[in-house]
Amino acid sequence: MVKFAACQYAIELFADWEAYAAHLDALVGQAVASGAELLLLPEYSAMTLTGLLPEQERGDLQKSIFGIQPLIPRWLELCEDLTRRHSVLFCPGSAPVADPDGKYRNRAFLFGPDGSLGHQDKIMMTRFEREQWFIAGGIDGLRTFETPFGRLGILICYDNEFPMLARRLAEMGVDLVLAPSCTDTEAGYHRVRIGAQARALENQFAVLVSPTAGFAPWSPAVDENAGRAALYVPADYGMPPSGVWAESEAIFTPDSRWLYGEIDLAEVAKLRKEGQVALYRDWPEQFMV
């Protein structure tokens, strides 16, 4: 059994690093006080750091990405410290990270009580990322993370709309996919939602979604944000008929809000062998047509 907290995370403007650090400390503390053992923040949550830049920098798409690079190590240290202090599993979302090859990649991080468990790069780039932001897709493939709650994988936002990525994670033995997301329209939110639900159905595992929320007119990257935090599961024995285990109420919220719940991932995994249907087992047969 794992108690989870997925955040509908507002991109807020903070005056300085101390104010931001206090905000993240309080946010994590709130989830831990509610009993959460696994915490998830959304894709591009680190873009909140652009608010610490001078106004001319944070208001320019390229300059804002470049400007936060020196802050990212400090951000990761803060996230690791919070994780160790509270003895939880924490994915603080993702950041655009400059790699040695000169390209930026959208990178999500995962921490445990003993420190960093590694990272996962987004594989598939949206048009905005490719054509306006010039962020490159990951080149190191998909990774899995061993945790006390089961084997986890990470699919960042748009990645959830591509079935073969999730299938690969399923074949790697993943029990739960973390799906940090950032969408600026209701249509974008629904695409991620439909994708996440489909991936949970096809692979008979669970998908936990955390979206950005609210409005940040000072940021050209994350100025408008729509989405629901949710946990999706197969629609099968012992699961909700809708496949929606938990879902936040509103698409638009002005502030950060946690979605709490708990689930036995072993019960989800059992459906692969004992479910009413056998999508995971029968998957290869579609390619015989």
Legacy VTK file of the C-alpha trace (Angstrom):
# vtk DataFile Version 3.0
C-alpha trace
ASCII
DATASET POLYDATA
POINTS 289 float
0.000 0.000 0.000
1.305 3.455 -0.922
-0.130 6.774 0.209
0.333 9.288 -2.587
0.038 13.035 -3.045
-0.126 14.492 -6.563
-0.029 18.275 -6.761
-2.086 20.582 -8.917
0.794 23.041 -8.750
0.432 26.799 -9.212
3.321 28.667 -10.833
3.737 31.533 -8.372
6.021 34.556 -8.328
8.435 34.731 -5.386
10.570 37.683 -4.337
13.740 35.721 -3.621
15.228 32.265 -3.097
14.334 32.211 0.591
10.658 32.820 -0.181
10.639 30.081 -2.807
12.429 27.602 -0.510
9.961 28.348 2.299
7.084 27.757 -0.132
8.399 24.369 -1.264
9.205 23.374 2.317
5.671 24.213 3.415
4.105 22.463 0.420
6.018 19.238 1.029
5.369 19.500 4.757
1.638 19.768 4.102
1.629 16.548 2.091
3.750 14.689 4.643
1.494 15.867 7.487
-1.400 14.255 5.610
0.438 10.941 5.587
1.770 10.954 2.024
4.744 8.696 1.281
5.018 9.426 -2.455
4.871 13.038 -3.639
4.647 14.204 -7.256
5.002 17.708 -8.716
4.433 18.558 -12.390
6.429 18.984 -15.537
8.326 22.301 -15.628
7.640 22.940 -11.939
11.180 24.361 -11.842
10.097 27.183 -14.154
8.880 28.849 -10.955
12.568 29.664 -10.504
12.413 32.039 -13.477
10.449 34.373 -11.228
13.685 34.974 -9.318
15.325 36.435 -12.434
15.286 40.108 -13.426
12.040 41.032 -15.169
13.613 41.337 -18.622
15.133 37.857 -18.351
12.103 36.048 -16.988
9.935 37.642 -19.680
12.088 36.233 -22.499
11.626 32.568 -23.367
15.243 31.738 -24.190
16.794 33.993 -21.554
14.593 32.510 -18.844
15.786 28.971 -19.588
19.401 30.079 -19.681
18.995 32.196 -16.572
17.825 29.435 -14.253
20.645 27.017 -15.075
22.808 28.190 -12.127
19.759 27.752 -9.844
19.003 24.161 -10.807
21.759 22.546 -8.660
20.513 24.548 -5.680
16.940 23.464 -6.456
17.992 19.819 -6.565
19.833 20.163 -3.255
16.681 21.610 -1.702
14.532 18.787 -3.082
16.971 16.150 -1.833
17.129 17.767 1.600
13.333 17.795 1.891
13.166 14.165 0.820
15.780 13.016 3.317
14.270 15.068 6.124
10.788 13.645 5.648
11.848 10.133 4.566
9.557 10.061 1.542
9.754 9.392 -2.179
9.655 12.714 -4.030
9.513 13.587 -7.704
9.748 17.408 -7.729
8.780 17.545 -11.384
11.019 18.580 -14.232
13.324 21.354 -15.412
14.903 22.310 -18.741
18.516 21.268 -18.150
21.516 22.239 -20.279
23.529 19.150 -21.244
27.221 18.959 -22.238
26.228 18.627 -25.906
24.813 22.155 -25.762
21.179 21.066 -25.896
18.437 21.531 -23.305
16.442 18.519 -22.182
13.257 18.318 -20.167
14.404 16.287 -17.144
12.363 14.889 -14.257
14.098 13.866 -11.052
13.312 11.310 -8.354
14.577 11.305 -4.772
14.285 8.813 -1.935
15.171 8.928 1.761
18.760 7.991 0.898
19.199 10.602 -1.816
18.857 10.766 -5.592
17.405 7.764 -7.414
18.125 9.241 -10.831
16.253 11.080 -13.546
14.179 10.551 -16.659
14.287 12.783 -19.742
11.198 13.483 -21.772
11.381 11.481 -24.989
8.798 13.148 -27.217
8.803 16.923 -27.634
5.673 18.945 -28.325
5.621 21.490 -31.147
6.150 24.315 -28.639
9.235 22.610 -27.214
10.672 21.728 -30.620
9.858 24.857 -32.602
9.892 27.706 -30.077
11.786 26.518 -27.032
14.364 24.369 -28.868
14.396 21.624 -26.260
15.701 18.265 -27.449
14.283 14.834 -26.755
15.996 12.458 -24.374
18.609 10.117 -25.820
19.166 7.756 -22.886
15.912 5.844 -23.236
13.501 4.836 -20.510
14.561 4.049 -16.970
12.939 2.312 -14.024
13.282 3.038 -10.326
13.163 0.445 -7.560
11.227 1.676 -4.522
9.623 0.130 -1.427
6.247 0.529 -3.149
7.183 -1.197 -6.385
9.001 -0.456 -9.611
8.275 3.013 -10.989
8.698 4.662 -14.355
8.282 8.268 -15.489
6.538 9.490 -18.636
6.532 13.265 -18.920
3.324 14.851 -20.257
3.299 14.294 -24.061
5.129 10.971 -23.608
1.877 9.559 -22.207
0.256 9.988 -25.613
2.592 7.437 -27.248
1.604 3.822 -26.502
4.943 2.163 -27.201
6.750 4.133 -24.499
4.340 2.923 -21.833
4.461 -0.594 -23.274
8.222 -0.602 -22.913
7.908 0.381 -19.255
5.343 -2.361 -18.735
7.743 -4.909 -20.215
10.393 -3.574 -17.820
8.129 -4.527 -14.920
6.795 -1.114 -13.902
3.876 -1.042 -11.444
3.268 2.716 -11.442
4.014 5.463 -13.948
4.577 8.983 -12.668
3.214 11.455 -15.205
4.199 15.049 -14.447
2.458 17.315 -16.957
2.138 20.933 -18.070
-0.654 21.931 -20.457
-1.961 25.404 -21.222
-5.384 24.531 -22.640
-8.294 22.289 -21.719
-7.649 20.362 -24.922
-4.063 19.743 -23.822
-5.235 18.564 -20.417
-7.712 16.156 -22.006
-5.070 14.768 -24.358
-2.849 13.897 -21.402
-5.805 12.544 -19.436
-6.976 10.337 -22.291
-3.419 9.167 -22.919
-2.770 8.372 -19.264
-6.032 6.442 -18.946
-5.350 4.529 -22.140
-1.842 3.602 -20.999
-3.203 2.368 -17.656
-5.801 0.273 -19.480
-3.466 -1.185 -22.097
-0.684 -2.109 -19.713
-2.696 -2.894 -16.586
-0.694 -0.602 -14.351
-1.399 2.693 -12.553
-0.599 6.214 -13.796
-0.269 9.146 -11.378
-0.639 12.623 -12.927
0.439 15.994 -11.504
-0.271 19.137 -13.603
0.715 22.793 -13.436
-2.125 25.135 -12.464
-3.160 28.763 -12.533
-1.821 31.749 -14.428
1.673 33.255 -14.497
1.524 36.184 -16.962
5.136 37.057 -16.141
6.336 33.780 -17.696
6.201 33.191 -21.481
6.748 29.476 -20.882
4.107 28.624 -18.274
1.741 31.594 -18.412
-1.480 29.562 -18.605
-1.980 26.175 -16.970
-4.871 23.725 -16.976
-5.139 20.207 -15.630
-6.312 17.817 -12.952
-4.199 15.753 -10.611
-5.301 12.135 -10.850
-4.549 8.457 -10.420
-5.738 6.232 -13.260
-5.987 2.435 -13.103
-7.324 -0.377 -15.305
-11.122 -0.642 -15.334
-11.243 -4.153 -13.930
-11.859 -6.268 -10.828
-11.498 -4.302 -7.601
-10.948 -1.025 -9.460
-13.419 1.787 -10.191
-15.489 0.974 -13.296
-14.376 4.303 -14.787
-10.683 3.579 -14.247
-10.451 6.819 -12.250
-9.090 5.965 -8.810
-8.881 9.611 -7.748
-9.092 12.963 -9.526
-9.071 16.592 -8.406
-12.260 18.588 -8.875
-11.353 21.601 -11.009
-9.251 22.054 -14.143
-8.247 25.605 -13.222
-7.112 26.522 -9.695
-5.391 29.714 -8.522
-3.215 27.984 -5.957
-1.400 24.707 -5.318
-3.564 21.829 -4.127
-2.694 18.235 -3.288
-4.718 15.236 -4.366
-4.357 12.519 -1.729
-5.075 8.822 -1.859
-3.696 5.372 -1.277
-3.546 2.244 -3.380
-2.139 -1.263 -3.230
-0.094 -1.547 -6.419
0.106 -5.315 -5.973
-3.661 -5.474 -6.492
-3.287 -3.567 -9.754
-0.429 -5.791 -10.927
-2.472 -8.899 -10.115
-4.915 -7.953 -12.848
-2.315 -8.885 -15.467
-2.871 -12.532 -14.549
-6.318 -12.526 -12.961
-8.143 -9.648 -14.635
-11.433 -9.805 -16.488
-9.401 -9.015 -19.585
-5.742 -9.648 -20.411
-4.581 -6.633 -22.361
-0.972 -6.907 -21.246
-0.806 -10.581 -22.256
-2.707 -10.143 -25.521
-0.859 -7.038 -26.713
1.461 -8.887 -29.191
-1.462 -10.472 -31.033
-2.525 -7.183 -32.639
0.673 -7.179 -34.691
-0.200 -10.538 -36.251
-3.074 -9.064 -38.264
LINES 1 290
289 0 1 2 3 4 5 6 7 8 9 10 11 12 13 14 15 16 17 18 19 20 21 22 23 24 25 26 27 28 29 30 31 32 33 34 35 36 37 38 39 40 41 42 43 44 45 46 47 48 49 50 51 52 53 54 55 56 57 58 59 60 61 62 63 64 65 66 67 68 69 70 71 72 73 74 75 76 77 78 79 80 81 82 83 84 85 86 87 88 89 90 91 92 93 94 95 96 97 98 99 100 101 102 103 104 105 106 107 108 109 110 111 112 113 114 115 116 117 118 119 120 121 122 123 124 125 126 127 128 129 130 131 132 133 134 135 136 137 138 139 140 141 142 143 144 145 146 147 148 149 150 151 152 153 154 155 156 157 158 159 160 161 162 163 164 165 166 167 168 169 170 171 172 173 174 175 176 177 178 179 180 181 182 183 184 185 186 187 188 189 190 191 192 193 194 195 196 197 198 199 200 201 202 203 204 205 206 207 208 209 210 211 212 213 214 215 216 217 218 219 220 221 222 223 224 225 226 227 228 229 230 231 232 233 234 235 236 237 238 239 240 241 242 243 244 245 246 247 248 249 250 251 252 253 254 255 256 257 258 259 260 261 262 263 264 265 266 267 268 269 270 271 272 273 274 275 276 277 278 279 280 281 282 283 284 285 286 287 288
